[in-house]
Every structure is written in structure tokens, then in C-alpha cells.
Amino acid sequence: MNREQRDRALFDSIAARYARKDSLPSSAAARRGKLFFALAPLLEKSGDLGTVVDAGCGAGGPAAYLRGRYRRYIGIDHSPQLIAAARALHGDNPQAEFIAGNIKDGSLPARVADLVLCDGALHHMTNLDLVMRALAGIAKPGAFIVAIEPQAANPLIAGMRRLRRLLDRSYSQEQVPFSQADLLALFSGIG
């Protein structure tokens, strides 16, 4: 089993617990705040985000946090169990749809997204050159691609993540932290 398959199996096995991050008030507030901080420049410019494609959407928290600020939300995740949780949590939202699949497989239509969102997902993905090409391919001309990733340069956060990796067997052991230079290189590669 390769890294991507192991990560998918892990998220399938913890999907119910993972989905609670967006329903427990304390963690939901933090996750919502992080998202709005990252998207503040776009939201100030226009309250309407258009079509949002959330790559690695997990249980689809942004579909709820941003509700009323997009015309269409498409969440895609490689874990069928997380997608099932997202559908259960957001079944009352006619603007939101969830797809179980790999962003790299080309199953999303080209040039559909006004905003491509990767909230805490890139550090789980493999073959990042292919991922970045796939993200660019689903983005409309002039679209924004926003990645929210753990910052490897913060020693306190990096240390806490290492400690959690040692203590929590349900925590992905194969995450790849990025430096600012790493992220800039990834994005400059797609223009």
C-alpha cells in the first residue's frame, strides 16, 4: 500500500471523529476563523465567491462556514467515508455537492472554479506537481487558489504536531510540512 492509499484508509477509519471538528463549537469557531482570515481579501472585494472547489474537503466544513457567500460549492475528497459524512452534514444545502475522488484523476470539469480552496489538504497529498496542475486546470481564468497549510516555520506548532504524531495513532504519520519557500515554489510552478 502506498502513502496515498494509507492516508485514505486512515481518513476512512476516522471519518466520524474527524467530522466532529466542524460541529464542536470550540473547534468549529477556530476552523471558521482561520478560513475567514485566509479569505478576507477576497471577501472584502466581493461577498460572492462564485463557484468554490474545495480540494481535500474532508467533511466539508467550509460549505457551512461560507454558506451564502458562494453560488456553488463542490467538495472533493479521496475518502468515501468523509464524503458520506459531508453529505450527511450538509444535505440541506442545495448549493453544495460532494464528490469522492482524487483531485488528480481529472474527474472535475475544466475551468469551473472561481476559487479553489485547499484547507489543510496539500500536506497530505502526493505528486504535488500533478496536484497543482489539476488545481490550475479546474480554475477559471483569473480564479484564486487559496491553500491554508500548517506553517513549518513556527517551532511551537511544529513541535506540537510532532508530539501529536507520537501520541495519537489516528494522526497521519506521513504529512509533509511546507516552508513558505516550498509553497511559493509550488504556486509559482503553475503561474
LINPEZI-V363015 format. One record per backbone hydrogen bond with DSSP energy under -0.5 kcal/mol. CO is the residue of the C=O (numbers start at 1). NH is the residue of the N-H. E is the energy in kcal/mol with one decimal. If there is no record, write none. Layout:
co=(CO	CO)
nh=(NH	NH)
e=(E	E)
//
This chain:
co=(2	3	4	5	6	7	8	9	10	11	12	14	15	16	17	18	19	20	20	24	25	26	27	28	29	30	31	32	33	34	35	36	37	39	39	40	41	42	47	50	50	50	51	51	51	52	52	53	53	54	54	54	57	60	60	61	61	62	64	66	69	72	73	73	74	75	76	76	77	78	79	80	81	82	83	84	85	86	88	90	92	93	95	97	99	99	101	102	103	109	113	114	115	115	116	117	118	118	121	121	122	123	127	127	128	129	130	131	132	133	134	135	137	138	138	140	144	144	145	146	147	148	150	150	151	153	154	155	156	157	158	159	160	161	162	163	164	167	168	172	175	178	179	180	181	182	183	184	185	187	188)
nh=(6	7	8	9	10	11	12	13	14	15	15	18	19	20	20	21	22	23	24	28	29	30	31	32	33	34	35	36	37	38	39	40	40	42	43	44	45	46	49	52	71	72	53	114	115	54	74	55	117	56	57	76	60	63	64	64	65	66	67	69	49	52	75	97	54	99	56	57	101	80	83	84	85	86	87	88	89	90	91	93	94	96	73	75	77	101	103	105	106	112	140	144	53	117	146	55	120	148	124	125	125	176	130	131	132	133	134	135	136	137	138	139	111	112	113	143	116	146	147	118	149	120	152	178	154	155	158	159	160	161	162	163	164	165	166	167	168	169	171	175	177	152	183	184	185	186	187	188	189	190	191)
e=(-2.5	-2.5	-2.2	-2.4	-2.4	-2.6	-2.5	-2.0	-1.6	-0.5	-0.6	-3.1	-2.5	-0.7	-0.8	-1.6	-1.3	-1.7	-2.6	-3.0	-2.1	-1.5	-2.6	-2.8	-2.5	-2.4	-2.0	-2.7	-2.3	-2.1	-2.2	-0.8	-0.6	-0.7	-2.7	-2.5	-1.4	-2.3	-0.7	-0.6	-2.3	-1.6	-0.5	-2.4	-2.0	-0.6	-3.1	-0.8	-3.1	-0.6	-0.8	-2.6	-2.4	-1.7	-0.7	-1.3	-2.4	-2.4	-1.0	-2.5	-4.2	-3.0	-0.5	-2.4	-2.9	-3.1	-2.7	-1.9	-2.3	-0.8	-2.2	-2.2	-2.0	-2.6	-2.6	-2.0	-2.6	-2.3	-0.5	-2.1	-0.8	-1.5	-3.0	-2.8	-2.0	-0.8	-0.5	-2.4	-0.8	-0.6	-3.3	-2.0	-2.7	-0.6	-3.0	-2.5	-1.0	-2.6	-2.2	-0.6	-1.4	-2.2	-0.6	-2.0	-2.8	-2.0	-2.3	-2.6	-2.5	-2.0	-1.4	-0.8	-2.5	-1.4	-3.3	-2.3	-2.9	-0.5	-0.5	-2.5	-0.6	-3.2	-0.8	-0.7	-1.4	-0.9	-2.8	-2.3	-2.3	-2.5	-2.2	-2.5	-2.5	-2.2	-1.5	-2.0	-3.1	-0.7	-1.7	-0.6	-0.6	-1.9	-2.2	-2.5	-2.4	-2.3	-2.4	-2.6	-1.5	-1.0	-0.9)
//
